[in-house]
Amino acid sequence: MATKAALEAQLAVVAGFESPKVALEQYPTPPELAAHLVHFADLRGDIEDRTVVDLGSGTGMLALGAALRSPERVVGVELDADALSGALDNARRVGTHTPIHWVRADATRLPLCFDEHADDRDVTVLMNPPFGAQQGNEHADRAFLETVSEIADVSYSVHNEGSKEFVESFANDNGGELTDAFRATFDLEHQFEFHESARHQLDAEVFRIEWE
C-alpha cells in the first residue's frame, strides 16, 4: 500500500472547478483531505476489492483517490456537466488503472441499482456533499445521506463543522451506526463574490457510518 503522502502527491495534479457554481456549493476537496480520507478508508478495509461510489464527485478528487487504492470499480456521480468534463481530464492526469464509471445524474435521485440482498454487496460511498449552507439549498447533505443509506454498507462523508449530532441522529434513524469522526480544514482560494479575502478557512468534519 502506498503511503498517505504518496497518495496526496498523486492527487496534487487534480484540477478544481474552472467556473464553480455557488448554487451547487462547488468547493474543491483539498488533496491532503482526500488522501487522508481514502487512506483511512483503505486501512479499515473499505476500499480494496469493493465498489466505491463518489456522490457529487465534482472534478473527481475522491473518486480518483479511491481508484488508486485497488477497488473493484469506482462510480463518480455528478450533476454538473462542466465538472464531469474536468473529472475526465483529471483521470487522464492521474492515470489510474481501476475502471471509473462517470455518471451525470442527481446524486439524490440515483439512476443506479445495487442488489441489497446479494452476498457480494460491498459498496463504499465517499462524498463531500453540499453542506446546505446556501439559501434555498438548506439540508442538502441530508438528501445525500438518504441516498447513501439506500446503497451503501459503509460511507465516509464530509459535513460542516458542528454536524455530528445531526449525522449521528440520521444514521440511528436509518439503520446506520456512526463509528468514526474527525475534524478537517479546507484552505480555500477566493472563488465566489461573497468571499471577502483571497483565501479563507472552512472547518468541517468527516464521519464514517456503517449501514445495515
DAFENGI-V777836 format. One record per helix or strand. SS is the DSSP state (A for helix, B for strand). FROM is the first residue (numbers start at 1). LEN is the number of residues. If there is no record, write none. Layout:
BEGIN
SS&FROM&LEN, SS&FROM&LEN
END
This chain:
BEGIN
A&4&8, A&22&3, A&31&13, B&51&5, A&61&7, B&73&6, A&81&14, B&100&5, B&123&5, A&140&12, B&154&7, A&164&10, B&176&14, B&199&13
END
